[in-house]
Amino acid sequence: MGVKIWVHAEVFEGEIADVAFELLSKASVLAKSIGEDAKVEATLVGCGIESKAALLAEYGAVTVHMADDSSLRLYSPATYVHVLAGMADAHKPDIYLFGATAVGTSLAPAVAARLKTGIAAHCVDIHIGGEKELVALVPSFGGKVIGEILCPVRRPQMASVKPGVLVKKSPAPVPVNIEKQELSSLKLNERPDVSQLEPVKTERHPPEGLPLKEADVVVCGGFGIGGSKNWQLLEELAQSLGGAAACTRPAVDEKWCEEHIMVGTSGQSISPKVYLGFGVSGATHHVCGMSKSGVVINVNQDAEAPIFDVSDFCVKADANSILPLLLDAVRPDGKADRRE
Ligand SMILES: Cc1cc2nc3c(=O)[nH]c(=O)nc-3n(C[C@H](O)[C@H](O)[C@H](O)COP(=O)(O)OP(=O)(O)OC[C@H]3O[C@@H](n4cnc5c(N)ncnc54)[C@H](O)[C@@H]3O)c2cc1C
């Protein structure tokens, strides 16, 4: 029996999330490293999704394990966990990968628990090790080291990877082979945790202002900003530059800003034309979310700050002295209007 590498293709509002194609692209690389007997397969759960299976095949899935049913129209944790764990139990994948999305971070560990295996969450990369096992790379100790996580005994070996971290290859047309999962065989109605839950609707709450992922200029504040008053200056600067404000974890913890603008392993992955950082140390947890930025400029009062290793322009200065000066320079009513 060959090695089976599974990728869960998350569906939202009828569309497959991009991270599924990124994971499938990586899974093909993993399959090559393992050898000829390895193959890539996908799981697809939802309602009216059969036509989407061909897309997964284009990215290397030779088989799509599909559960297509009106009861699966909306994401319901207990039902989805039961369906995916049931499929995995029946087909015994060796590796099972998920996107570390809002749904994936709830679903993947629950599937792992049901299968009595482990999961490496929020990985920044994955590869195949010397024993042909999955090696999951996760920032550890505040992001100062990259830990290698192995799952030597239990199967499947599971990992979740953030959207935007892996590279999506170009699609190539291939025939799709669909394995349909009949829900009746899973006896969903006999499980109290499943039958008592009925999802009603999903709602989107788009953030105000320019979405972070669409901004050409991102102004990012770290713990070195020092307080909410300075944070307001940073937001004003982002707005004046026609960009968006972003933050590190401590800025969220201090309640200067909201979590949805956090960049890094547990936040967003961004690739703006310009990243302008103030008081950001450069922990791996943050850097992995901004390393695809174009021009990177950072202001930090510590000349040894790791963020300078990934910066094109390094300004050793007090961020809070620089911020008002920059604002004066770009404000339309400022001392030195940038448009003059
Ligand atoms: C599982 C896990 C997931 C995580 N996910 C994320 C994530 O997604 N995103 C994220 O950002 N973090 C994440 N973290 C936290 C991460 O490890 C770091 O702790 C965090 O990124 C550090 O943020 P910071 O650079 O703002 O703060 P610090 O590391 O405290 O750095 C502050 C910097 O500001 C500088 N400074 C201080 N005062 C000034 C001043 N007046 N002017 C200029 N510079 C100044 C200092 O020299 C220092 O370099 C995660 C941690 C864990 C354990």
The ligand as a Tripos MOL2 file, in Angstrom:
@<TRIPOS>MOLECULE
LIG
   53    58     1     0     0
SMALL
NO_CHARGES

@<TRIPOS>ATOM
      1 C1          2.1220   30.2620   19.4000 C.3       1 LIG1
      2 C2          2.5000   31.7120   19.2520 C.ar      1 LIG1
      3 C3          1.9940   32.4010   18.1690 C.ar      1 LIG1
      4 C4          2.3240   33.7550   17.9970 C.ar      1 LIG1
      5 N1          1.8130   34.4050   16.9110 N.ar      1 LIG1
      6 C5          2.1730   35.6850   16.7030 C.ar      1 LIG1
      7 C6          1.7030   36.3960   15.5470 C.ar      1 LIG1
      8 O1          0.9300   35.8810   14.7310 O.2       1 LIG1
      9 N2          2.1090   37.6640   15.3770 N.ar      1 LIG1
     10 C7          2.9710   38.3000   16.2530 C.ar      1 LIG1
     11 O2          3.3140   39.4620   16.0220 O.2       1 LIG1
     12 N3          3.4230   37.6600   17.3400 N.ar      1 LIG1
     13 C8          3.0440   36.3860   17.5890 C.ar      1 LIG1
     14 N4          3.5030   35.7560   18.7110 N.ar      1 LIG1
     15 C9          4.3390   36.5240   19.6420 C.3       1 LIG1
     16 C10         5.7760   36.6250   19.1400 C.3       1 LIG1
     17 O3          6.4890   35.4620   19.5110 O.3       1 LIG1
     18 C11         6.5170   37.8520   19.7250 C.3       1 LIG1
     19 O4          6.4150   37.8270   21.1160 O.3       1 LIG1
     20 C12         5.9320   39.1710   19.1890 C.3       1 LIG1
     21 O5          5.8950   39.1640   17.7750 O.3       1 LIG1
     22 C13         6.8080   40.3260   19.6540 C.3       1 LIG1
     23 O6          6.1500   41.5220   19.3460 O.3       1 LIG1
     24 P1          6.9140   42.9030   19.3510 P.3       1 LIG1
     25 O7          8.0510   42.8400   18.3750 O.co2     1 LIG1
     26 O8          5.9050   43.9690   19.1800 O.co2     1 LIG1
     27 O9          7.4240   43.0340   20.8710 O.3       1 LIG1
     28 P2          8.8320   42.8580   21.5200 P.3       1 LIG1
     29 O10         9.4440   41.5700   21.1550 O.co2     1 LIG1
     30 O11         8.6640   43.1580   22.9680 O.co2     1 LIG1
     31 O12         9.7270   43.9820   20.8500 O.3       1 LIG1
     32 C14         9.5490   45.3500   21.0410 C.3       1 LIG1
     33 C15        10.6190   46.0300   20.2080 C.3       1 LIG1
     34 O13        10.4370   47.4280   20.2980 O.3       1 LIG1
     35 C16        11.6900   48.0590   20.4320 C.3       1 LIG1
     36 N5         11.4430   49.3300   21.1260 N.ar      1 LIG1
     37 C17        11.0690   49.5470   22.4120 C.ar      1 LIG1
     38 N6         10.8350   50.8500   22.6230 N.ar      1 LIG1
     39 C18        11.0630   51.4800   21.4410 C.ar      1 LIG1
     40 C19        10.9860   52.8240   21.0120 C.ar      1 LIG1
     41 N7         10.6020   53.8250   21.8330 N.pl3     1 LIG1
     42 N8         11.2960   53.1100   19.7280 N.ar      1 LIG1
     43 C20        11.6800   52.1280   18.8550 C.ar      1 LIG1
     44 N9         11.7690   50.8320   19.2200 N.ar      1 LIG1
     45 C21        11.4420   50.5200   20.4840 C.ar      1 LIG1
     46 C22        12.5430   47.1050   21.2460 C.3       1 LIG1
     47 O14        13.9180   47.3310   20.9860 O.3       1 LIG1
     48 C23        12.0480   45.7410   20.6910 C.3       1 LIG1
     49 O15        12.8490   45.3530   19.5940 O.3       1 LIG1
     50 C24         3.1800   34.4150   18.9140 C.ar      1 LIG1
     51 C25         3.6980   33.7040   20.0020 C.ar      1 LIG1
     52 C26         3.3510   32.3710   20.1740 C.ar      1 LIG1
     53 C27         3.9170   31.6350   21.3600 C.3       1 LIG1
@<TRIPOS>BOND
     1     1     2 1
     2     2     3 ar
     3     2    52 ar
     4     3     4 ar
     5     4     5 ar
     6     4    50 ar
     7     5     6 ar
     8     6     7 ar
     9     6    13 1
    10     7     8 2
    11     7     9 ar
    12     9    10 ar
    13    10    11 2
    14    10    12 ar
    15    12    13 ar
    16    13    14 ar
    17    14    15 1
    18    14    50 ar
    19    15    16 1
    20    16    17 1
    21    16    18 1
    22    18    19 1
    23    18    20 1
    24    20    21 1
    25    20    22 1
    26    22    23 1
    27    23    24 1
    28    24    25 2
    29    24    26 1
    30    24    27 1
    31    27    28 1
    32    28    29 2
    33    28    30 1
    34    28    31 1
    35    31    32 1
    36    32    33 1
    37    33    34 1
    38    33    48 1
    39    34    35 1
    40    35    36 1
    41    35    46 1
    42    36    37 ar
    43    36    45 ar
    44    37    38 ar
    45    38    39 ar
    46    39    40 ar
    47    39    45 ar
    48    40    41 1
    49    40    42 ar
    50    42    43 ar
    51    43    44 ar
    52    44    45 ar
    53    46    47 1
    54    46    48 1
    55    48    49 1
    56    50    51 ar
    57    51    52 ar
    58    52    53 1
@<TRIPOS>SUBSTRUCTURE
     1 LIG1         1 GROUP 0 **** ****
